[in-house]
Amino acid sequence: MGYRQQADARRLFGTALLVVIMAGTGCVSMTVPASEPLDLLATAPLPETEPTNAPVDANLTEIYDPWQPFNSKIHTFNNDYFDQYLMKPVAGGYCTVVDEGERRLIRNMLDHLSMPKRFINSLFQGKFGGAGRELSRFVINSTLGGLGMTDVAKYQFGIEKSDVDFGQTLQVWGWTTSRYLLVPFFPPMTVRDGVGFVVDQITSPVTYVFPLPFIGAMAKDTVAYINNRGLRLETDQDLDAPQYSDLRNSYFTQRVELIKAQ
């Protein structure tokens, strides 16, 4: 089978699996016509990426920001108001109760709970080496690292974690162009990565601790955000808030690099 046929088959499989997953979580209805664009918030279909004779390349990602006026307002709110007047004081109070060593332990434990997300998406993206690293890290840190409180796998064995998510998986499967989107209280994303974020919550073990869907996962993410903001508090003291274009461009650049990583 030639590369074109392989790419078409992988894209068809990825699209079908995405529809099944999202239908199961109530994100979409199975009655959505197959001709609908994947970018559910788009007002018009995006141009399709022509298959090439090379493997799927993350460089096909381009900065696509047609909602810049709206995004710019949300950027100002998130950085100049939400972060400076709410999260920064909350993180400061948090740091008076939880010292730096404890914050690092909490970060490691929360990161340990994200192993299923990284393992599953490594498999979906064909990064089998990354999936193997995640299994090794989980076993080592669960046993030698006090249930993930310390990252023994990284500092003693040199096994780095994989930074993968379902948004990247969708990109590998063919959703290469998506609109940049800023949402109040959330970090930068695209519509594709927002869909990926919702799907990733299914893989979080704490999702199933609470009776209401996603409450556990959102609580975990909130604690992780405050904890990480506390760890950054001292280093951010003298830094100005990032400019809109700088934040957007660095986000797209980072996503490209993460796709390339193994």
N, C-alpha and C positions, 0 to 999 in steps of 0.2 A: 504493500500500500504506500503510495507516494505521500510526501509531506502535506500537500494540499488536502488529500483525503483524510489524513490523520488529524489535521487541524480542524476540518469540518466535523469530524466525528467527535473530537474532544469538545468542541464548542456546543454541539447538539447535546452531548451527555451532560455538560455543565449546566446548560440552560434548563434541561429537563429536571435535573436534580434540584436546582434552585427553586423552580416552581413548586416541586413537591415539598421542599423544606418550608418555604414561605406559606404554602397553603396549610401545612400542618400546624403552623404557629399562628394562623389567622391573619398574617400580614397581607395576603392577597387571596382572592377567590379563584378556585380552579376554573371558573367560567371566563376568566380573562382570555381574550382571543390571542392565539399564538403570534399574531402579527403586531401586537402591542410592543413598543420599545421597552427595553429593560429599565431605562431611566424613567421611573414612574412619575417624577415631578416635571419632566420636560414638557414643553408646550408644542414641540415639533420633533420628529424623529431626527436623530443625529446621523451624520454620514457614516456609512459602514466602512470599517477598515478592511482594505483588500488583503486577502491572504498572500503571503510571500513564500519564497523558497527557503527562508531561514526560520529558525525556531521563533516562537512568540517572543517579542522583544519589548521590555518595559519602556524603552524609549518612545514607543508609539504613544505613550501618555503625553498629553499636551495640556498647558494651562488653559482651562475653559471656564471663564468667569462672566457669563452674561448677566448675573444677578449682582454685579459689583455695587450698585447704589444701596441695595438692601444689606448685602454682606458688610459693607463699610460701616453702616450704622451699628450692626451687631458687634463688629470688631471693637468699636468705641465703647459700647456697653460692657462687653466682656472684660476688656483690659483696663479701662479707665474707671469703671464703676464696680462691677461685680468682683473683680480680682482685688482692686486696691481698697475698696471700702467694706468688703465682706470677707473674702477668702483670706486676704493677708492678715487682718486682725484675728480671724478664727484660727489660722495656722499659728499665729503668735501665741494665743492662749493655749492652744494644743501643745506647743513646745514647752510651755511652763510646767505642764503636767507630765508630759512624756519626753524623756531625755533622748539625745541623739542615738545612743546605742539601742534603746528600745524601739525607736522609729525605724532603725535599720532592720531589726528583727521582724517588725510588723510588715515592712516592705517585702522582705524575703518570704514570709509566710503567705502573703497575698499573692505574690508572684508564683509561688509554688502551686497555689490553687488554680492558676491559669494554665497549667500544663496541658489539660485536655484540649483546650483551644489551639495551642501551638502544635500539639501532636497531630490532631485531625487535619488542620489546614496544611501542615507540612506534607501529609499524605495526599491531600487533594491537589496540591501544587506539584506533586512528583518530586519533592525534596526529601527523599528517603533517608539521606544522611542526617538531615535535620530531625526527622521523626525518631531516628535511632538515638540521637543526642538527647532528645526530650525524655525518652524512656530511661536512658542511663542516668540523666540528671534526677529524675523522679525517684529512682531506686536509691541512688547514693544519698540524696538530700533527705529522703524519708527515713533512712536508717542511720546514717552517720551525721546528718545535719539537724537532728532533733525535730523531725517532721517538717523540715523546710525552714526552720528558724535561721539557719546559717547556710550559705551557699558553698558547701564543701566541694561540690562538683566543679565549680568554677575556680575556686582559689587553691584547691589541693590537686585537682585532676585536670584543670585547664579545659573543661568542657563548657563552652558557652551556650547559652540558650538561643533558640530561634525566635526571631521577632516576626511572626506571621499572624495573619488574621484573615477572616473570610472576605473582606474587601479586596485584599490582594488576590485571593483565590478567584474571585469574580473577574478580576483583571486578567489573570492568566487564562481563564476560560474564554476570554474574548470581549468582555465589557471594557474596552480600552479607553474610552472617552466618557467622562462624566462631569457634571456641573459642580463647580466649587460651591460649598454651602457652609455658612456660619449659622449656628443655632445658639440662642441664649443659654449660658451655663455649660456649654459643651466645647471641647476643643475643635480645631479646624477639621473639616472632612469634605468629601464629595458626596453626592447622592448615593453613588455606588458604595462608598465606604460606610455611609449611614445604614444602608440595608445590611451590609456585612456586620456592623456593630450589633444590630438587633439579633441576627442569626447567631452570632458568637455567644450571646447570653445563654443560649440553650446548652452550650457545652460547659457552663460554669456549675460546679457542684452545689454552690450555695443557692442557685436558682431553685432547687427542689427542697430547700430547708423551710421556706415560708409557703403558706397556703396560696398566696396570690402570685401569679406569674411575674417573674423578673424582679420582684421586690428584693429578694436576697442578693441577686447579682448587682442591682443598682446600689444597694447599701454597701456592698463590697467595693464598688467603684468609687463611691463617695468617700469612704474611709481611706482608700488608696490615694485619692486626689488630695485630701487634707494632709495625709501623712507625707506625701511627696512634696506638697507645697511647703510643709514645715522643713523638710530636708533642704529645700532650695532657698529658704528664707534669707540666710546670711549671704549667699552668693548673689542673690537678686537685689540686694539693698542698693547698690550703686548702678544698676542697669536700668536704662529707660525701657518703657514698654515697646515691643516691636512694632514697626510700621506695618500698615496693612499689606502692602505689596511684598515686603520682606517675609512676613509670616506666611503668606500664600505661596510665594515662590519656594521657600524652604520646605514647605509641606509637600509640594509636588516633587521636588528633588529628592526628599527623603523617601517618598513612596517608590520612586524609581529604583533607588539604591536597595530598598528592602526586597523588591521583586528579584533583583539580580543576586542577592545573597543566597547562600546555600544553607 
